[in-house]
Amino acid sequence: MAAFRLKELYIRPAALISTGIFFALVAIFFLPINIPHKLAFPVFTLFVAGLWLLPWQMCLAMLCSALGDYMGSCGNFIGQMGFFALAHIWIISYFIKRYKERVEPDRKLTAKAKGYLTMVIFCTIALLVTAFTVILPGAPQGIEKIGASCYAVIISTMLLSGLLQRSSLYALGAVLFVFSDFILAWNRFVEPVPYRNYLVLGTYYLAQWLLFIRSTKYRIKSPIRLMRF
């Protein structure tokens, strides 16, 4: 349930207007215009719209993400990582709630579903193994390495829960979020990545929008689902 009530009639235009503002701010971010903390503006817009459109867990996730963006624009990596960890925790809490209410009661463990679940578990484990054997050894000792290790576990859990939602938009949003953070971590702890700003922020903003639009009551026609199970 959203923080504020909005009549069904206004959900579609509100979702479309907030989407338009969001992508306009994303475009402004990539323009060579010096605006302080413009990194945080797009997702903060989704948070404000989410007060009327999103379940409260996802709204808090958008707020924590926007605060993480603000910390990133200030060059505070620890603060950035901390707020994004909180954002993922809120997303996970929403995904678990949604899974129990909408997915599990209708779940059928067919052979196809078992294959999908095996793939999901394998991808999650592969992500964790890569993080702890390839990326995290390059992190400096101390709070940054501890924080990055905890973050790897949290975002892997988010990926797992997102892929189990029986929704292609949630799954794609979770995957893009992980890809964005993977490139960011690789660039920071392993070696520089060419065009990292576009790779990190392009996929990050798209991931946030996918999670936002899927969590609203507005539905795109003919939704495609990855798997029914």
N, C-alpha and C positions, 0 to 999 in steps of 0.2 A: 504494500500500500504506500502511495506517495505521501509526502509530508502535507501537501495541500490538495484539495479535491478539484478536479477539473471535469466539466461536463463532457460526455462522450462526443458531442458535436465538435468540440474544440481540440480534441486529441490529434487528429490528422493535421490540421493547419499548424498547431503548435510544434509538432514533430518536424514538419517540413520547414517552418521558419527557423527553428533552432538549428536544423541541419544546414540551411543556407548560411546563417551567421557563422556557424562553426567552420565551414569550408572557406568562407571569405577570410576569416581570421587565420586559417592555415595558410592560405595564399599570401596574406600579408607577412606572415612569419618568414616565408621563403624569399620574400622580396628584400633587396638590400636597403632596408629602411631601419634606422636606429631608433627603436622604441624600447624603453626599459622593460624587461621581464615579459616581452611579448610571447615567449615560449609558453607561458601559463594561460594565456587568454583563451585559446580554443577549448580546452577541456574545462576551464572554469565556466564557459558558456553552457556546456553540457550539464554541469552541476546545477547551475541556476535553473535551466529548463527542467532538470530532473526533479526539482522540488515539486513540480506538478505532474511529471510524466513517469518517473521511475520509482520502483520499490525502494524503500529507504536504505536498504543495504547497498544497492547499486549507486544511489545518490551519494552516500558517504564515500564509496569507492572513487567516484568522480572528484569529490572534494579533496580526498587524500592524493589523488593523482595530480590535481592542479597544484596542490601544495608541494608535491614532489617536483613538478616542473619549475615552480618558483625557486625552490632550493637549487635545482640544476642551473637556472639562469644566474644564480648568485655564486656558482662554483662550489657549492657545499655538497659534495658527493655523499657523505654520510647521511646528511639530512634528506637528500633526494632518495637514497636507497631505503631509508627508514619509512618515509611516507608512502613509497610505492609498495613496500612490504605490507603496510596497513591496508592499502588499497586492495591488494590481492587477497588479504584475509577477509575483507568485506565481500569481495566477489565470490570467494570460496563459500562463505556462509550462505550467500544467496543461492549458489549453485546446489549446495547440499539440501537446502530447504526445498528448492524447486524439484530436485531429483526425487525426494521423498514424496512430494505431493503429486507430481505430474508424470514422472517417468517410471518409478519403481512399481506403482500399482498396475501399470499396463505392460510391464516388461515380460518378454518371452525369450528365454534362452535357447533360441534355435542354433543350428550349426553355424549359420551366417553371423549371428550375434556373438557367439563364442569366439569366432575368428576376429571380429572387430574388437572385442574386449581384449583379446590377446595382443593385438596390434597396439592398442592404447597403452596397455601396461608396458609393453616392450619399448615404445617411444618414450614413455616417462622415465623408465629406468635408464635408457640410453642417454637421455638429457642429463640426468643426475651423474652418470658415470663420466660423461664428457666434461661436465662442470668441475667435478672434483679431481679429475686426472689431467685435464688439459688447461683449463682456464684458471681455476683457483690457485694452483701452485705458483702462478705469477703475481698473485696479490700480495701486497706488503703485509708483514706480520703485524698482529695487533687487532684493534677493533675493526679495521676495514676488512680483514680476511675473515674474521668471525661473522661480521655482518653479511658479507657476500656469501658465505657458506649457508647461513640461515635463509638468506634470500633465495638461493638456488633451490632449497627444499620447498619453500613457500610457493615459488612460481611454478615448480614442477607439479605441486598439488593443485594449483589453479588450472594448469593445462589438463591434468587428469580429470578433474571435475567438469571442466568445460567440454571435453570430448565425450563425456557421458550424458550430456544434456539432450541428446537426440535432436539437435538443431544445428544446421550447417552454419548459421550466422554466429552462434556462440562458439562453435568449434573453430571457425576461421578467425574470429576475434581473438581467441585464446592463443592460437598458433602464431598469429602475427605479433601479438604482444610478446610472446616468448622469443620470436625471431628478432624483434627490435632490441630486447634486452641482451640477447646472445651477441649481437653485433657490437653493442655498447661495451659489454664485458670483454669481448675479444680485443676490441680496440684499446681498452684501458689496461688489461692485464697480460695480453699476449703480444700483439703487434698492431701497428696502425692499419686501418681498413680504408681503402679508397672510397670516396663519396659517402663517408659514414653518416654525415648529417642527413642525407636523403634516404639512405637505407634505414637508419634508426628512426628518424622522425616521420618519414613517410609511412612506414608500416605501423608505427606507434599511433599516429593520429587515426589511421584507418581502423586499427583495432579498437580504439576507444569509441569511434562512431558505430561500429558494428555491435559492440556490446550495448551501447546506448539505444540504438534504434530497435534492437531485438527485445530489450527489456521494457520498452513502452508498449502500450496497448495498440499502437498503430501497427498494422500488418501489411507487409509488401505482398502483392498478389502472387499466387502460385509459389509459396515457399518451398525450397528444396531441402530435404533432410538427408543427412549422410547415412543414417542407419536407424531402422526401427528395431528396438530390442527391449 
